[in-house]
């Protein structure tokens, strides 16, 4: 299967997909770069958390006007239950993706009883460095009654 893709100079080039890669002619895909997969942050994620990141990334869209939904990614409760069956594990995995710098919380839906809105972050590149820190605004809001005791 072949798909036309524009390169950086606006030229169209053919991209070949193997049969096992896609069942659609258009061949949509989710991009993840090798340097991310080789990073310390990625290697410290559980396979389930890596899968959740790929699921979130599959919701990423680039529109024709070069705009994106980079900071408008959500998973409603019903969808999370379908994926995980357990909201506690889902939330723990979201927190782990935030703690490693892959995503950030953009809007908390706690007070409005709506889905949290997440965005993609590039802080994973600095994970493991002495000055690595996740900004407080990027961390998922957790009401005091639900916080884990240390």
Steps between C-alpha positions, in 0.01 A plus 500: 500500500633847417409840640599847377661711771635854471860560600649818652531663157137434405580219258291184505675172554378141519501319834459125482306322772517125543178301529549445873530876567156619387170374366399835350619644174580831663729333752465744792762443768615617842849645497747426777868575453785262580673746734187506715492120514868495592465763774540424870146626566345262243700201623376557855136486394311172529382352172141588596601866548680504165181366344295773667737763360461354150122502547509867601735575209255334258253774596747768383383678185668751271253711309542645151568850641803362691308519828495195730312364799829452689349647818148364457522124557250331732381157603152509654424270795307249288788471254752460783289221650487327161879522469589411857198369688642675807516878532760490775753326275413733213560808717825354634622445143400854398693631802803295398491647147484846658781423747727384216426813292300347213168673564362783713158579635364809326156515666370310801146377459462418871283798598286490185473118491637491148800323349844641575671659202860395440773629275828360375821614667865486398634490856578127460818610320641628832378213716775374730696826503562671834285800410206295365174621649138484390327839539219491757250617235574189292420252779155341523282662765435249778263604781649461848259219593632287209874563545717205588662507838878492495 
